[in-house]
Amino acid sequence: MRTLIFDLSNIMYLSGYRQDPLVDNDSAAEEIAERAAVYMRAWYRTFSPDHFVFACDSSRYWRRELFPDYKGHRVEDTLKK
């Protein structure tokens, strides 16, 4: 069985990163969403999964609840104000 996991935060970041900064905000959101859909369709066709999962960010960070040391080795950014 093949399962494809879509990391929506990453996909939206990649879609927005390629966004033309001169495009107005209203059409920019539509363009980013369409680009994300194109990426996901391509990956779906490439891998032909039996199932797929959409992983999204949340204000509740479940990994930290299950694994308290998750990313605990990272040094805090001292340049933040």
mmCIF file of the N, C-alpha and C atoms, coordinates in Angstrom:
data_MODEL
# 
_entry.id   MODEL 
# 
loop_
_atom_site.group_PDB 
_atom_site.id 
_atom_site.type_symbol 
_atom_site.label_atom_id 
_atom_site.label_alt_id 
_atom_site.label_comp_id 
_atom_site.label_asym_id 
_atom_site.label_entity_id 
_atom_site.label_seq_id 
_atom_site.pdbx_PDB_ins_code 
_atom_site.Cartn_x 
_atom_site.Cartn_y 
_atom_site.Cartn_z 
_atom_site.occupancy 
_atom_site.B_iso_or_equiv 
_atom_site.pdbx_formal_charge 
_atom_site.auth_seq_id 
_atom_site.auth_comp_id 
_atom_site.auth_asym_id 
_atom_site.auth_atom_id 
_atom_site.pdbx_PDB_model_num 
ATOM 1   N N  . MET A 1 1  ? 0.842  -1.177 0.000   1.00 0.00 ? 1  MET A N  1 
ATOM 2   C CA . MET A 1 1  ? 0.000  0.000  0.000   1.00 0.00 ? 1  MET A CA 1 
ATOM 3   C C  . MET A 1 1  ? 0.893  1.248  0.000   1.00 0.00 ? 1  MET A C  1 
ATOM 4   N N  . ARG A 1 2  ? 0.560  2.209  -0.850  1.00 0.00 ? 2  ARG A N  1 
ATOM 5   C CA . ARG A 1 2  ? 1.302  3.463  -0.938  1.00 0.00 ? 2  ARG A CA 1 
ATOM 6   C C  . ARG A 1 2  ? 0.469  4.601  -0.366  1.00 0.00 ? 2  ARG A C  1 
ATOM 7   N N  . THR A 1 3  ? 1.088  5.378  0.502   1.00 0.00 ? 3  THR A N  1 
ATOM 8   C CA . THR A 1 3  ? 0.434  6.555  1.058   1.00 0.00 ? 3  THR A CA 1 
ATOM 9   C C  . THR A 1 3  ? 1.293  7.767  0.745   1.00 0.00 ? 3  THR A C  1 
ATOM 10  N N  . LEU A 1 4  ? 0.685  8.787  0.210   1.00 0.00 ? 4  LEU A N  1 
ATOM 11  C CA . LEU A 1 4  ? 1.380  10.027 -0.112  1.00 0.00 ? 4  LEU A CA 1 
ATOM 12  C C  . LEU A 1 4  ? 0.947  11.079 0.901   1.00 0.00 ? 4  LEU A C  1 
ATOM 13  N N  . ILE A 1 5  ? 1.917  11.740 1.525   1.00 0.00 ? 5  ILE A N  1 
ATOM 14  C CA . ILE A 1 5  ? 1.624  12.761 2.521   1.00 0.00 ? 5  ILE A CA 1 
ATOM 15  C C  . ILE A 1 5  ? 1.957  14.121 1.935   1.00 0.00 ? 5  ILE A C  1 
ATOM 16  N N  . PHE A 1 6  ? 0.969  14.996 1.902   1.00 0.00 ? 6  PHE A N  1 
ATOM 17  C CA . PHE A 1 6  ? 1.167  16.357 1.433   1.00 0.00 ? 6  PHE A CA 1 
ATOM 18  C C  . PHE A 1 6  ? 1.374  17.267 2.632   1.00 0.00 ? 6  PHE A C  1 
ATOM 19  N N  . ASP A 1 7  ? 2.529  17.893 2.731   1.00 0.00 ? 7  ASP A N  1 
ATOM 20  C CA . ASP A 1 7  ? 2.811  18.869 3.778   1.00 0.00 ? 7  ASP A CA 1 
ATOM 21  C C  . ASP A 1 7  ? 2.326  20.222 3.253   1.00 0.00 ? 7  ASP A C  1 
ATOM 22  N N  . LEU A 1 8  ? 1.115  20.603 3.631   1.00 0.00 ? 8  LEU A N  1 
ATOM 23  C CA . LEU A 1 8  ? 0.498  21.794 3.058   1.00 0.00 ? 8  LEU A CA 1 
ATOM 24  C C  . LEU A 1 8  ? 1.269  23.076 3.357   1.00 0.00 ? 8  LEU A C  1 
ATOM 25  N N  . SER A 1 9  ? 1.881  23.182 4.517   1.00 0.00 ? 9  SER A N  1 
ATOM 26  C CA . SER A 1 9  ? 2.661  24.386 4.830   1.00 0.00 ? 9  SER A CA 1 
ATOM 27  C C  . SER A 1 9  ? 3.823  24.518 3.856   1.00 0.00 ? 9  SER A C  1 
ATOM 28  N N  . ASN A 1 10 ? 4.508  23.423 3.611   1.00 0.00 ? 10 ASN A N  1 
ATOM 29  C CA . ASN A 1 10 ? 5.643  23.451 2.701   1.00 0.00 ? 10 ASN A CA 1 
ATOM 30  C C  . ASN A 1 10 ? 5.188  23.727 1.273   1.00 0.00 ? 10 ASN A C  1 
ATOM 31  N N  . ILE A 1 11 ? 4.109  23.094 0.853   1.00 0.00 ? 11 ILE A N  1 
ATOM 32  C CA . ILE A 1 11 ? 3.604  23.290 -0.506  1.00 0.00 ? 11 ILE A CA 1 
ATOM 33  C C  . ILE A 1 11 ? 3.190  24.748 -0.717  1.00 0.00 ? 11 ILE A C  1 
ATOM 34  N N  . MET A 1 12 ? 2.504  25.332 0.254   1.00 0.00 ? 12 MET A N  1 
ATOM 35  C CA . MET A 1 12 ? 2.086  26.725 0.116   1.00 0.00 ? 12 MET A CA 1 
ATOM 36  C C  . MET A 1 12 ? 3.294  27.660 0.134   1.00 0.00 ? 12 MET A C  1 
ATOM 37  N N  . TYR A 1 13 ? 4.298  27.337 0.948   1.00 0.00 ? 13 TYR A N  1 
ATOM 38  C CA . TYR A 1 13 ? 5.519  28.144 0.969   1.00 0.00 ? 13 TYR A CA 1 
ATOM 39  C C  . TYR A 1 13 ? 6.193  28.103 -0.402  1.00 0.00 ? 13 TYR A C  1 
ATOM 40  N N  . LEU A 1 14 ? 6.348  26.900 -0.955  1.00 0.00 ? 14 LEU A N  1 
ATOM 41  C CA . LEU A 1 14 ? 6.975  26.777 -2.272  1.00 0.00 ? 14 LEU A CA 1 
ATOM 42  C C  . LEU A 1 14 ? 6.173  27.494 -3.343  1.00 0.00 ? 14 LEU A C  1 
ATOM 43  N N  . SER A 1 15 ? 4.862  27.396 -3.268  1.00 0.00 ? 15 SER A N  1 
ATOM 44  C CA . SER A 1 15 ? 3.999  28.058 -4.246  1.00 0.00 ? 15 SER A CA 1 
ATOM 45  C C  . SER A 1 15 ? 4.107  29.579 -4.133  1.00 0.00 ? 15 SER A C  1 
ATOM 46  N N  . GLY A 1 16 ? 4.149  30.083 -2.915  1.00 0.00 ? 16 GLY A N  1 
ATOM 47  C CA . GLY A 1 16 ? 4.255  31.521 -2.699  1.00 0.00 ? 16 GLY A CA 1 
ATOM 48  C C  . GLY A 1 16 ? 5.626  32.074 -3.000  1.00 0.00 ? 16 GLY A C  1 
ATOM 49  N N  . TYR A 1 17 ? 6.646  31.264 -2.787  1.00 0.00 ? 17 TYR A N  1 
ATOM 50  C CA . TYR A 1 17 ? 8.032  31.689 -3.026  1.00 0.00 ? 17 TYR A CA 1 
ATOM 51  C C  . TYR A 1 17 ? 8.231  32.048 -4.492  1.00 0.00 ? 17 TYR A C  1 
ATOM 52  N N  . ARG A 1 18 ? 7.540  31.351 -5.365  1.00 0.00 ? 18 ARG A N  1 
ATOM 53  C CA . ARG A 1 18 ? 7.669  31.595 -6.800  1.00 0.00 ? 18 ARG A CA 1 
ATOM 54  C C  . ARG A 1 18 ? 6.728  32.687 -7.292  1.00 0.00 ? 18 ARG A C  1 
ATOM 55  N N  . GLN A 1 19 ? 6.001  33.282 -6.371  1.00 0.00 ? 19 GLN A N  1 
ATOM 56  C CA . GLN A 1 19 ? 5.016  34.301 -6.722  1.00 0.00 ? 19 GLN A CA 1 
ATOM 57  C C  . GLN A 1 19 ? 5.699  35.580 -7.219  1.00 0.00 ? 19 GLN A C  1 
ATOM 58  N N  . ASP A 1 20 ? 5.162  36.157 -8.266  1.00 0.00 ? 20 ASP A N  1 
ATOM 59  C CA . ASP A 1 20 ? 5.638  37.428 -8.792  1.00 0.00 ? 20 ASP A CA 1 
ATOM 60  C C  . ASP A 1 20 ? 5.240  38.534 -7.816  1.00 0.00 ? 20 ASP A C  1 
ATOM 61  N N  . PRO A 1 21 ? 6.196  39.277 -7.272  1.00 0.00 ? 21 PRO A N  1 
ATOM 62  C CA . PRO A 1 21 ? 5.861  40.310 -6.278  1.00 0.00 ? 21 PRO A CA 1 
ATOM 63  C C  . PRO A 1 21 ? 5.052  41.465 -6.857  1.00 0.00 ? 21 PRO A C  1 
ATOM 64  N N  . LEU A 1 22 ? 4.969  41.578 -8.166  1.00 0.00 ? 22 LEU A N  1 
ATOM 65  C CA . LEU A 1 22 ? 4.236  42.677 -8.783  1.00 0.00 ? 22 LEU A CA 1 
ATOM 66  C C  . LEU A 1 22 ? 2.756  42.375 -8.988  1.00 0.00 ? 22 LEU A C  1 
ATOM 67  N N  . VAL A 1 23 ? 2.346  41.119 -8.726  1.00 0.00 ? 23 VAL A N  1 
ATOM 68  C CA . VAL A 1 23 ? 0.947  40.737 -8.883  1.00 0.00 ? 23 VAL A CA 1 
ATOM 69  C C  . VAL A 1 23 ? 0.159  41.255 -7.683  1.00 0.00 ? 23 VAL A C  1 
ATOM 70  N N  . ASP A 1 24 ? -1.049 41.784 -7.922  1.00 0.00 ? 24 ASP A N  1 
ATOM 71  C CA . ASP A 1 24 ? -1.841 42.305 -6.805  1.00 0.00 ? 24 ASP A CA 1 
ATOM 72  C C  . ASP A 1 24 ? -2.267 41.168 -5.870  1.00 0.00 ? 24 ASP A C  1 
ATOM 73  N N  . ASN A 1 25 ? -2.587 41.516 -4.633  1.00 0.00 ? 25 ASN A N  1 
ATOM 74  C CA . ASN A 1 25 ? -2.855 40.518 -3.591  1.00 0.00 ? 25 ASN A CA 1 
ATOM 75  C C  . ASN A 1 25 ? -4.043 39.618 -3.891  1.00 0.00 ? 25 ASN A C  1 
ATOM 76  N N  . ASP A 1 26 ? -5.095 40.153 -4.501  1.00 0.00 ? 26 ASP A N  1 
ATOM 77  C CA . ASP A 1 26 ? -6.280 39.342 -4.780  1.00 0.00 ? 26 ASP A CA 1 
ATOM 78  C C  . ASP A 1 26 ? -5.964 38.198 -5.731  1.00 0.00 ? 26 ASP A C  1 
ATOM 79  N N  . SER A 1 27 ? -5.293 38.475 -6.805  1.00 0.00 ? 27 SER A N  1 
ATOM 80  C CA . SER A 1 27 ? -4.982 37.408 -7.759  1.00 0.00 ? 27 SER A CA 1 
ATOM 81  C C  . SER A 1 27 ? -3.787 36.579 -7.292  1.00 0.00 ? 27 SER A C  1 
ATOM 82  N N  . ALA A 1 28 ? -2.956 37.132 -6.406  1.00 0.00 ? 28 ALA A N  1 
ATOM 83  C CA . ALA A 1 28 ? -1.799 36.391 -5.899  1.00 0.00 ? 28 ALA A CA 1 
ATOM 84  C C  . ALA A 1 28 ? -2.252 35.167 -5.114  1.00 0.00 ? 28 ALA A C  1 
ATOM 85  N N  . ALA A 1 29 ? -3.266 35.316 -4.272  1.00 0.00 ? 29 ALA A N  1 
ATOM 86  C CA . ALA A 1 29 ? -3.756 34.188 -3.475  1.00 0.00 ? 29 ALA A CA 1 
ATOM 87  C C  . ALA A 1 29 ? -4.296 33.080 -4.377  1.00 0.00 ? 29 ALA A C  1 
ATOM 88  N N  . GLU A 1 30 ? -5.025 33.468 -5.408  1.00 0.00 ? 30 GLU A N  1 
ATOM 89  C CA . GLU A 1 30 ? -5.554 32.477 -6.351  1.00 0.00 ? 30 GLU A CA 1 
ATOM 90  C C  . GLU A 1 30 ? -4.426 31.779 -7.104  1.00 0.00 ? 30 GLU A C  1 
ATOM 91  N N  . GLU A 1 31 ? -3.423 32.547 -7.485  1.00 0.00 ? 31 GLU A N  1 
ATOM 92  C CA . GLU A 1 31 ? -2.290 31.983 -8.217  1.00 0.00 ? 31 GLU A CA 1 
ATOM 93  C C  . GLU A 1 31 ? -1.504 30.996 -7.350  1.00 0.00 ? 31 GLU A C  1 
ATOM 94  N N  . ILE A 1 32 ? -1.307 31.339 -6.092  1.00 0.00 ? 32 ILE A N  1 
ATOM 95  C CA . ILE A 1 32 ? -0.596 30.452 -5.168  1.00 0.00 ? 32 ILE A CA 1 
ATOM 96  C C  . ILE A 1 32 ? -1.382 29.164 -4.963  1.00 0.00 ? 32 ILE A C  1 
ATOM 97  N N  . ALA A 1 33 ? -2.689 29.272 -4.771  1.00 0.00 ? 33 ALA A N  1 
ATOM 98  C CA . ALA A 1 33 ? -3.529 28.084 -4.578  1.00 0.00 ? 33 ALA A CA 1 
ATOM 99  C C  . ALA A 1 33 ? -3.519 27.206 -5.824  1.00 0.00 ? 33 ALA A C  1 
ATOM 100 N N  . GLU A 1 34 ? -3.579 27.800 -6.990  1.00 0.00 ? 34 GLU A N  1 
ATOM 101 C CA . GLU A 1 34 ? -3.556 27.022 -8.235  1.00 0.00 ? 34 GLU A CA 1 
ATOM 102 C C  . GLU A 1 34 ? -2.206 26.326 -8.422  1.00 0.00 ? 34 GLU A C  1 
ATOM 103 N N  . ARG A 1 35 ? -1.121 27.023 -8.121  1.00 0.00 ? 35 ARG A N  1 
ATOM 104 C CA . ARG A 1 35 ? 0.211  26.425 -8.235  1.00 0.00 ? 35 ARG A CA 1 
ATOM 105 C C  . ARG A 1 35 ? 0.347  25.246 -7.268  1.00 0.00 ? 35 ARG A C  1 
ATOM 106 N N  . ALA A 1 36 ? -0.184 25.386 -6.055  1.00 0.00 ? 36 ALA A N  1 
ATOM 107 C CA . ALA A 1 36 ? -0.149 24.286 -5.083  1.00 0.00 ? 36 ALA A CA 1 
ATOM 108 C C  . ALA A 1 36 ? -0.922 23.088 -5.616  1.00 0.00 ? 36 ALA A C  1 
ATOM 109 N N  . ALA A 1 37 ? -2.086 23.342 -6.213  1.00 0.00 ? 37 ALA A N  1 
ATOM 110 C CA . ALA A 1 37 ? -2.894 22.251 -6.777  1.00 0.00 ? 37 ALA A CA 1 
ATOM 111 C C  . ALA A 1 37 ? -2.147 21.548 -7.911  1.00 0.00 ? 37 ALA A C  1 
ATOM 112 N N  . VAL A 1 38 ? -1.443 22.316 -8.728  1.00 0.00 ? 38 VAL A N  1 
ATOM 113 C CA . VAL A 1 38 ? -0.659 21.726 -9.826  1.00 0.00 ? 38 VAL A CA 1 
ATOM 114 C C  . VAL A 1 38 ? 0.431  20.819 -9.268  1.00 0.00 ? 38 VAL A C  1 
ATOM 115 N N  . TYR A 1 39 ? 1.139  21.284 -8.228  1.00 0.00 ? 39 TYR A N  1 
ATOM 116 C CA . TYR A 1 39 ? 2.178  20.456 -7.596  1.00 0.00 ? 39 TYR A CA 1 
ATOM 117 C C  . TYR A 1 39 ? 1.581  19.145 -7.086  1.00 0.00 ? 39 TYR A C  1 
ATOM 118 N N  . MET A 1 40 ? 0.470  19.247 -6.357  1.00 0.00 ? 40 MET A N  1 
ATOM 119 C CA . MET A 1 40 ? -0.127 18.051 -5.761  1.00 0.00 ? 40 MET A CA 1 
ATOM 120 C C  . MET A 1 40 ? -0.636 17.078 -6.817  1.00 0.00 ? 40 MET A C  1 
ATOM 121 N N  . ARG A 1 41 ? -1.226 17.598 -7.885  1.00 0.00 ? 41 ARG A N  1 
ATOM 122 C CA . ARG A 1 41 ? -1.668 16.706 -8.973  1.00 0.00 ? 41 ARG A CA 1 
ATOM 123 C C  . ARG A 1 41 ? -0.484 15.979 -9.594  1.00 0.00 ? 41 ARG A C  1 
ATOM 124 N N  . ALA A 1 42 ? 0.614  16.692 -9.798  1.00 0.00 ? 42 ALA A N  1 
ATOM 125 C CA . ALA A 1 42 ? 1.809  16.076 -10.404 1.00 0.00 ? 42 ALA A CA 1 
ATOM 126 C C  . ALA A 1 42 ? 2.360  14.979 -9.502  1.00 0.00 ? 42 ALA A C  1 
ATOM 127 N N  . TRP A 1 43 ? 2.446  15.240 -8.208  1.00 0.00 ? 43 TRP A N  1 
ATOM 128 C CA . TRP A 1 43 ? 2.968  14.225 -7.287  1.00 0.00 ? 43 TRP A CA 1 
ATOM 129 C C  . TRP A 1 43 ? 2.016  13.037 -7.194  1.00 0.00 ? 43 TRP A C  1 
ATOM 130 N N  . TYR A 1 44 ? 0.720  13.314 -7.211  1.00 0.00 ? 44 TYR A N  1 
ATOM 131 C CA . TYR A 1 44 ? -0.268 12.233 -7.161  1.00 0.00 ? 44 TYR A CA 1 
ATOM 132 C C  . TYR A 1 44 ? -0.116 11.334 -8.394  1.00 0.00 ? 44 TYR A C  1 
ATOM 133 N N  . ARG A 1 45 ? 0.018  11.933 -9.554  1.00 0.00 ? 45 ARG A N  1 
ATOM 134 C CA . ARG A 1 45 ? 0.177  11.147 -10.789 1.00 0.00 ? 45 ARG A CA 1 
ATOM 135 C C  . ARG A 1 45 ? 1.506  10.401 -10.817 1.00 0.00 ? 45 ARG A C  1 
ATOM 136 N N  . THR A 1 46 ? 2.544  11.007 -10.281 1.00 0.00 ? 46 THR A N  1 
ATOM 137 C CA . THR A 1 46 ? 3.872  10.384 -10.268 1.00 0.00 ? 46 THR A CA 1 
ATOM 138 C C  . THR A 1 46 ? 3.906  9.150  -9.377  1.00 0.00 ? 46 THR A C  1 
ATOM 139 N N  . PHE A 1 47 ? 3.339  9.248  -8.176  1.00 0.00 ? 47 PHE A N  1 
ATOM 140 C CA . PHE A 1 47 ? 3.446  8.167  -7.198  1.00 0.00 ? 47 PHE A CA 1 
ATOM 141 C C  . PHE A 1 47 ? 2.258  7.213  -7.187  1.00 0.00 ? 47 PHE A C  1 
ATOM 142 N N  . SER A 1 48 ? 1.143  7.577  -7.777  1.00 0.00 ? 48 SER A N  1 
ATOM 143 C CA . SER A 1 48 ? -0.069 6.742  -7.824  1.00 0.00 ? 48 SER A CA 1 
ATOM 144 C C  . SER A 1 48 ? -0.370 6.083  -6.475  1.00 0.00 ? 48 SER A C  1 
ATOM 145 N N  . PRO A 1 49 ? -0.599 6.891  -5.433  1.00 0.00 ? 49 PRO A N  1 
ATOM 146 C CA . PRO A 1 49 ? -0.823 6.312  -4.105  1.00 0.00 ? 49 PRO A CA 1 
ATOM 147 C C  . PRO A 1 49 ? -2.203 5.678  -3.970  1.00 0.00 ? 49 PRO A C  1 
ATOM 148 N N  . ASP A 1 50 ? -2.297 4.747  -3.026  1.00 0.00 ? 50 ASP A N  1 
ATOM 149 C CA . ASP A 1 50 ? -3.596 4.164  -2.671  1.00 0.00 ? 50 ASP A CA 1 
ATOM 150 C C  . ASP A 1 50 ? -4.373 5.115  -1.754  1.00 0.00 ? 50 ASP A C  1 
ATOM 151 N N  . HIS A 1 51 ? -3.617 5.869  -0.954  1.00 0.00 ? 51 HIS A N  1 
ATOM 152 C CA . HIS A 1 51 ? -4.196 6.819  -0.002  1.00 0.00 ? 51 HIS A CA 1 
ATOM 153 C C  . HIS A 1 51 ? -3.332 8.068  0.000   1.00 0.00 ? 51 HIS A C  1 
ATOM 154 N N  . PHE A 1 52 ? -3.915 9.170  0.454   1.00 0.00 ? 52 PHE A N  1 
ATOM 155 C CA . PHE A 1 52 ? -3.116 10.369 0.658   1.00 0.00 ? 52 PHE A CA 1 
ATOM 156 C C  . PHE A 1 52 ? -3.586 11.082 1.912   1.00 0.00 ? 52 PHE A C  1 
ATOM 157 N N  . VAL A 1 53 ? -2.645 11.834 2.508   1.00 0.00 ? 53 VAL A N  1 
ATOM 158 C CA . VAL A 1 53 ? -2.894 12.536 3.762   1.00 0.00 ? 53 VAL A CA 1 
ATOM 159 C C  . VAL A 1 53 ? -2.468 13.987 3.570   1.00 0.00 ? 53 VAL A C  1 
ATOM 160 N N  . PHE A 1 54 ? -3.264 14.914 4.092   1.00 0.00 ? 54 PHE A N  1 
ATOM 161 C CA . PHE A 1 54 ? -2.890 16.316 4.098   1.00 0.00 ? 54 PHE A CA 1 
ATOM 162 C C  . PHE A 1 54 ? -2.437 16.672 5.514   1.00 0.00 ? 54 PHE A C  1 
ATOM 163 N N  . ALA A 1 55 ? -1.185 17.059 5.653   1.00 0.00 ? 55 ALA A N  1 
ATOM 164 C CA . ALA A 1 55 ? -0.649 17.471 6.953   1.00 0.00 ? 55 ALA A CA 1 
ATOM 165 C C  . ALA A 1 55 ? -0.683 18.990 7.014   1.00 0.00 ? 55 ALA A C  1 
ATOM 166 N N  . CYS A 1 56 ? -1.286 19.516 8.080   1.00 0.00 ? 56 CYS A N  1 
ATOM 167 C CA . CYS A 1 56 ? -1.453 20.967 8.232   1.00 0.00 ? 56 CYS A CA 1 
ATOM 168 C C  . CYS A 1 56 ? -0.856 21.422 9.556   1.00 0.00 ? 56 CYS A C  1 
ATOM 169 N N  . ASP A 1 57 ? -0.494 22.686 9.609   1.00 0.00 ? 57 ASP A N  1 
ATOM 170 C CA . ASP A 1 57 ? -0.038 23.268 10.865  1.00 0.00 ? 57 ASP A CA 1 
ATOM 171 C C  . ASP A 1 57 ? -1.233 23.559 11.754  1.00 0.00 ? 57 ASP A C  1 
ATOM 172 N N  . SER A 1 58 ? -0.956 23.643 13.031  1.00 0.00 ? 58 SER A N  1 
ATOM 173 C CA . SER A 1 58 ? -2.007 23.932 13.995  1.00 0.00 ? 58 SER A CA 1 
ATOM 174 C C  . SER A 1 58 ? -1.390 24.690 15.158  1.00 0.00 ? 58 SER A C  1 
ATOM 175 N N  . SER A 1 59 ? -2.211 25.392 15.881  1.00 0.00 ? 59 SER A N  1 
ATOM 176 C CA . SER A 1 59 ? -1.697 26.071 17.073  1.00 0.00 ? 59 SER A CA 1 
ATOM 177 C C  . SER A 1 59 ? -1.342 25.053 18.150  1.00 0.00 ? 59 SER A C  1 
ATOM 178 N N  . ARG A 1 60 ? -1.946 23.880 18.094  1.00 0.00 ? 60 ARG A N  1 
ATOM 179 C CA . ARG A 1 60 ? -1.626 22.782 19.022  1.00 0.00 ? 60 ARG A CA 1 
ATOM 180 C C  . ARG A 1 60 ? -0.558 21.913 18.359  1.00 0.00 ? 60 ARG A C  1 
ATOM 181 N N  . TYR A 1 61 ? 0.606  21.870 18.965  1.00 0.00 ? 61 TYR A N  1 
ATOM 182 C CA . TYR A 1 61 ? 1.738  21.176 18.368  1.00 0.00 ? 61 TYR A CA 1 
ATOM 183 C C  . TYR A 1 61 ? 1.807  19.755 18.923  1.00 0.00 ? 61 TYR A C  1 
ATOM 184 N N  . TRP A 1 62 ? 1.147  18.816 18.267  1.00 0.00 ? 62 TRP A N  1 
ATOM 185 C CA . TRP A 1 62 ? 0.995  17.456 18.779  1.00 0.00 ? 62 TRP A CA 1 
ATOM 186 C C  . TRP A 1 62 ? 2.334  16.745 18.951  1.00 0.00 ? 62 TRP A C  1 
ATOM 187 N N  . ARG A 1 63 ? 3.314  17.027 18.119  1.00 0.00 ? 63 ARG A N  1 
ATOM 188 C CA . ARG A 1 63 ? 4.605  16.337 18.265  1.00 0.00 ? 63 ARG A CA 1 
ATOM 189 C C  . ARG A 1 63 ? 5.233  16.623 19.621  1.00 0.00 ? 63 ARG A C  1 
ATOM 190 N N  . ARG A 1 64 ? 5.115  17.870 20.052  1.00 0.00 ? 64 ARG A N  1 
ATOM 191 C CA . ARG A 1 64 ? 5.711  18.247 21.325  1.00 0.00 ? 64 ARG A CA 1 
ATOM 192 C C  . ARG A 1 64 ? 4.978  17.574 22.486  1.00 0.00 ? 64 ARG A C  1 
ATOM 193 N N  . GLU A 1 65 ? 3.681  17.334 22.325  1.00 0.00 ? 65 GLU A N  1 
ATOM 194 C CA . GLU A 1 65 ? 2.925  16.639 23.373  1.00 0.00 ? 65 GLU A CA 1 
ATOM 195 C C  . GLU A 1 65 ? 3.365  15.177 23.480  1.00 0.00 ? 65 GLU A C  1 
ATOM 196 N N  . LEU A 1 66 ? 3.628  14.537 22.338  1.00 0.00 ? 66 LEU A N  1 
ATOM 197 C CA . LEU A 1 66 ? 4.072  13.143 22.344  1.00 0.00 ? 66 LEU A CA 1 
ATOM 198 C C  . LEU A 1 66 ? 5.547  12.997 22.670  1.00 0.00 ? 66 LEU A C  1 
ATOM 199 N N  . PHE A 1 67 ? 6.354  13.940 22.175  1.00 0.00 ? 67 PHE A N  1 
ATOM 200 C CA . PHE A 1 67 ? 7.804  13.896 22.350  1.00 0.00 ? 67 PHE A CA 1 
ATOM 201 C C  . PHE A 1 67 ? 8.264  15.251 22.884  1.00 0.00 ? 67 PHE A C  1 
ATOM 202 N N  . PRO A 1 68 ? 8.308  15.417 24.205  1.00 0.00 ? 68 PRO A N  1 
ATOM 203 C CA . PRO A 1 68 ? 8.652  16.721 24.792  1.00 0.00 ? 68 PRO A CA 1 
ATOM 204 C C  . PRO A 1 68 ? 9.987  17.298 24.310  1.00 0.00 ? 68 PRO A C  1 
ATOM 205 N N  . ASP A 1 69 ? 10.923 16.444 23.898  1.00 0.00 ? 69 ASP A N  1 
ATOM 206 C CA . ASP A 1 69 ? 12.230 16.929 23.436  1.00 0.00 ? 69 ASP A CA 1 
ATOM 207 C C  . ASP A 1 69 ? 12.275 17.189 21.933  1.00 0.00 ? 69 ASP A C  1 
ATOM 208 N N  . TYR A 1 70 ? 11.113 17.145 21.262  1.00 0.00 ? 70 TYR A N  1 
ATOM 209 C CA . TYR A 1 70 ? 11.078 17.355 19.823  1.00 0.00 ? 70 TYR A CA 1 
ATOM 210 C C  . TYR A 1 70 ? 11.672 18.720 19.483  1.00 0.00 ? 70 TYR A C  1 
ATOM 211 N N  . LYS A 1 71 ? 12.694 18.717 18.667  1.00 0.00 ? 71 LYS A N  1 
ATOM 212 C CA . LYS A 1 71 ? 13.445 19.913 18.271  1.00 0.00 ? 71 LYS A CA 1 
ATOM 213 C C  . LYS A 1 71 ? 14.015 20.636 19.484  1.00 0.00 ? 71 LYS A C  1 
ATOM 214 N N  . GLY A 1 72 ? 14.195 19.923 20.576  1.00 0.00 ? 72 GLY A N  1 
ATOM 215 C CA . GLY A 1 72 ? 14.742 20.514 21.789  1.00 0.00 ? 72 GLY A CA 1 
ATOM 216 C C  . GLY A 1 72 ? 16.207 20.857 21.691  1.00 0.00 ? 72 GLY A C  1 
ATOM 217 N N  . HIS A 1 73 ? 16.899 20.293 20.715  1.00 0.00 ? 73 HIS A N  1 
ATOM 218 C CA . HIS A 1 73 ? 18.323 20.549 20.548  1.00 0.00 ? 73 HIS A CA 1 
ATOM 219 C C  . HIS A 1 73 ? 18.608 21.883 19.858  1.00 0.00 ? 73 HIS A C  1 
ATOM 220 N N  . ARG A 1 74 ? 17.579 22.523 19.321  1.00 0.00 ? 74 ARG A N  1 
ATOM 221 C CA . ARG A 1 74 ? 17.765 23.773 18.590  1.00 0.00 ? 74 ARG A CA 1 
ATOM 222 C C  . ARG A 1 74 ? 18.063 24.925 19.552  1.00 0.00 ? 74 ARG A C  1 
ATOM 223 N N  . VAL A 1 75 ? 18.995 25.751 19.146  1.00 0.00 ? 75 VAL A N  1 
ATOM 224 C CA . VAL A 1 75 ? 19.347 26.925 19.935  1.00 0.00 ? 75 VAL A CA 1 
ATOM 225 C C  . VAL A 1 75 ? 18.373 28.033 19.584  1.00 0.00 ? 75 VAL A C  1 
ATOM 226 N N  . GLU A 1 76 ? 17.866 28.734 20.603  1.00 0.00 ? 76 GLU A N  1 
ATOM 227 C CA . GLU A 1 76 ? 16.945 29.835 20.356  1.00 0.00 ? 76 GLU A CA 1 
ATOM 228 C C  . GLU A 1 76 ? 17.652 30.930 19.566  1.00 0.00 ? 76 GLU A C  1 
ATOM 229 N N  . ASP A 1 77 ? 16.911 31.594 18.688  1.00 0.00 ? 77 ASP A N  1 
ATOM 230 C CA . ASP A 1 77 ? 17.448 32.681 17.891  1.00 0.00 ? 77 ASP A CA 1 
ATOM 231 C C  . ASP A 1 77 ? 17.633 33.898 18.765  1.00 0.00 ? 77 ASP A C  1 
ATOM 232 N N  . THR A 1 78 ? 18.878 34.283 19.006  1.00 0.00 ? 78 THR A N  1 
ATOM 233 C CA . THR A 1 78 ? 19.167 35.413 19.890  1.00 0.00 ? 78 THR A CA 1 
ATOM 234 C C  . THR A 1 78 ? 18.982 36.744 19.176  1.00 0.00 ? 78 THR A C  1 
ATOM 235 N N  . LEU A 1 79 ? 18.800 36.714 17.838  1.00 0.00 ? 79 LEU A N  1 
ATOM 236 C CA . LEU A 1 79 ? 18.634 37.965 17.098  1.00 0.00 ? 79 LEU A CA 1 
ATOM 237 C C  . LEU A 1 79 ? 17.192 38.451 17.093  1.00 0.00 ? 79 LEU A C  1 
ATOM 238 N N  . LYS A 1 80 ? 16.264 37.618 17.550  1.00 0.00 ? 80 LYS A N  1 
ATOM 239 C CA . LYS A 1 80 ? 14.864 38.048 17.588  1.00 0.00 ? 80 LYS A CA 1 
ATOM 240 C C  . LYS A 1 80 ? 14.690 39.162 18.612  1.00 0.00 ? 80 LYS A C  1 
ATOM 241 N N  . LYS A 1 81 ? 13.814 40.086 18.304  1.00 0.00 ? 81 LYS A N  1 
ATOM 242 C CA . LYS A 1 81 ? 13.603 41.220 19.223  1.00 0.00 ? 81 LYS A CA 1 
ATOM 243 C C  . LYS A 1 81 ? 12.327 41.053 19.977  1.00 0.00 ? 81 LYS A C  1 
# 
